[in-house]
């Protein structure tokens, strides 16, 4: 059994017992979170596709913690002038453990 959920402007395929990293959620570690934006549920023999969401479906997950992704370096320069600018970015993620999927 698996489902497709939407969070942080992205769509993720999740199954029970999986660990998943999503965009940062303001939820403390150890808390349980419920995703109600379920786009598809596959139960083995039946597929429920939402228009746009599946009615009554939800995915429950436990927050394992927050982490940061790899650093991305941004370097801009102009050849005609002496303009050089170097910045970096590290995206923050929330690690989740998928507990249950109910359709």
Secondary structure, DSSP 4 states (H G I P E B T S, - for coil): -EEEEEETTEEEEEETT-EEEEE-----TT-EEEE--EEEEE-SS-EEE-SSS-TT-EEEEEEEEEEE---EEEEEE-SSS--EEEEEE--EEEEEEEEEEE-
